Amino acid sequence: MNMEELSSLKEQIRLSNPIEEVIGEKVQLDSGRKALCPFHVEQTPSFFVNIKGQYFHCFGCGVGGDVFTFVMLDQKVSFYEAFKSLAERAGIAIPTTKEDFEEEQKRQDIYHALSEAASLYHQNLPADVRDYLKGRGLTDETIDKYKIGFCSGGTQFTSDREILFKAGLTYENGEEYLKGYITFPHFYHGRVIYIRGRGYPEKKHRKLEKRSR
């Protein structure tokens, strides 16, 4: 199966599995399509489902994506396994093999690495950098909502070295690309697609963009 055929089949399966229904089978959504996030412990709902865009996003831990991403995270499976699960749910036959999904899996791995990086950088945001941002007019609410962070180096990623390099998070030698920079994740349909870095405060502006739409 070529990439065009795979993409068409993926879209058919996605449209046959409305994200609000799939998530609703696992999470109790309120009338505003919000819920307590199933991927981290929280007291106030920050998990949101966008029906029009068919994606989910948690403003607490930063995870997000489409229906395939949700199944991958919820069931702790690969993209191929999530694809098969949703195809079965919709009663769609998939004449494909696991090898057909290698490129797509790499894309999903990059999404994961970028999302994890955004969360870790935000969690490690030093008090002095937060104060600097507030001095530039940003509120704590804005900083937390958009997961603004700081890369101090030595971040403990779970992704392997090759994926981190392909995601633009490290150089080939493993050194973090944005070390010493304030980080600004950019979201598309609930997930991080690239991270921009800005000097703190004297370094030159630097931007990394590893888009995986």
JONOR-V733316 format. One record per backbone hydrogen bond with DSSP energy under -1.0 kcal/mol. NH is the residue of the N-H (numbers start at 0). CO is the residue of the C=O. E is the energy in kcal/mol with one decimal. If there is no record, write none. Layout:
nh:NH co:CO e:E
nh:NH co:CO e:E
This chain:
nh:5 co:1 e:-2.4
nh:6 co:2 e:-2.6
nh:7 co:3 e:-2.0
nh:8 co:4 e:-2.3
nh:9 co:5 e:-2.5
nh:10 co:6 e:-2.1
nh:11 co:7 e:-2.0
nh:12 co:8 e:-2.3
nh:13 co:9 e:-2.5
nh:14 co:10 e:-2.5
nh:15 co:11 e:-1.2
nh:16 co:13 e:-1.2
nh:21 co:17 e:-2.2
nh:22 co:18 e:-2.7
nh:23 co:19 e:-1.4
nh:24 co:20 e:-1.0
nh:25 co:22 e:-1.9
nh:26 co:22 e:-3.2
nh:29 co:33 e:-2.7
nh:32 co:29 e:-2.2
nh:34 co:46 e:-1.9
nh:46 co:34 e:-2.0
nh:47 co:56 e:-2.8
nh:48 co:32 e:-2.2
nh:49 co:54 e:-3.2
nh:53 co:49 e:-1.3
nh:54 co:49 e:-1.6
nh:55 co:64 e:-2.5
nh:56 co:47 e:-2.4
nh:57 co:62 e:-2.7
nh:58 co:45 e:-2.8
nh:61 co:57 e:-1.4
nh:64 co:55 e:-2.0
nh:69 co:65 e:-2.0
nh:70 co:66 e:-2.0
nh:71 co:67 e:-2.3
nh:72 co:68 e:-2.4
nh:73 co:69 e:-3.2
nh:74 co:70 e:-2.7
nh:76 co:71 e:-1.4
nh:81 co:77 e:-2.1
nh:82 co:78 e:-2.8
nh:83 co:79 e:-2.3
nh:84 co:80 e:-2.2
nh:85 co:81 e:-2.4
nh:86 co:82 e:-2.1
nh:87 co:83 e:-2.5
nh:88 co:84 e:-2.0
nh:89 co:85 e:-1.8
nh:91 co:86 e:-3.0
nh:95 co:93 e:-2.2
nh:99 co:96 e:-1.2
nh:100 co:97 e:-1.6
nh:101 co:98 e:-1.4
nh:104 co:100 e:-2.8
nh:105 co:101 e:-1.8
nh:106 co:102 e:-1.8
nh:107 co:103 e:-2.2
nh:108 co:104 e:-2.4
nh:109 co:105 e:-1.9
nh:110 co:106 e:-2.2
nh:111 co:107 e:-2.3
nh:112 co:108 e:-2.3
nh:113 co:109 e:-2.5
nh:114 co:110 e:-2.5
nh:115 co:111 e:-2.8
nh:116 co:112 e:-2.5
nh:117 co:113 e:-2.4
nh:118 co:114 e:-2.0
nh:119 co:115 e:-2.8
nh:120 co:116 e:-2.9
nh:121 co:117 e:-1.9
nh:122 co:118 e:-2.6
nh:123 co:119 e:-1.8
nh:124 co:121 e:-1.6
nh:129 co:125 e:-2.3
nh:130 co:126 e:-2.5
nh:131 co:127 e:-1.8
nh:132 co:128 e:-2.4
nh:133 co:129 e:-2.4
nh:134 co:130 e:-2.0
nh:136 co:133 e:-1.5
nh:137 co:132 e:-2.1
nh:142 co:138 e:-2.5
nh:143 co:139 e:-2.6
nh:144 co:140 e:-2.6
nh:145 co:141 e:-2.3
nh:147 co:142 e:-2.0
nh:148 co:182 e:-2.2
nh:149 co:120 e:-1.6
nh:150 co:180 e:-2.4
nh:156 co:154 e:-1.4
nh:163 co:159 e:-2.1
nh:164 co:160 e:-2.0
nh:165 co:161 e:-2.3
nh:166 co:162 e:-2.2
nh:167 co:164 e:-1.3
nh:168 co:163 e:-2.5
nh:170 co:174 e:-2.8
nh:173 co:170 e:-1.9
nh:176 co:168 e:-2.4
nh:178 co:175 e:-1.2
nh:179 co:150 e:-4.2
nh:180 co:177 e:-2.3
nh:181 co:197 e:-2.7
nh:182 co:148 e:-2.1
nh:183 co:195 e:-3.0
nh:185 co:193 e:-2.7
nh:187 co:190 e:-2.7
nh:190 co:187 e:-1.5
nh:192 co:185 e:-2.8
nh:193 co:185 e:-1.0
nh:195 co:183 e:-2.6
nh:196 co:205 e:-1.4
nh:197 co:181 e:-2.5
nh:205 co:196 e:-1.7
nh:207 co:194 e:-1.1
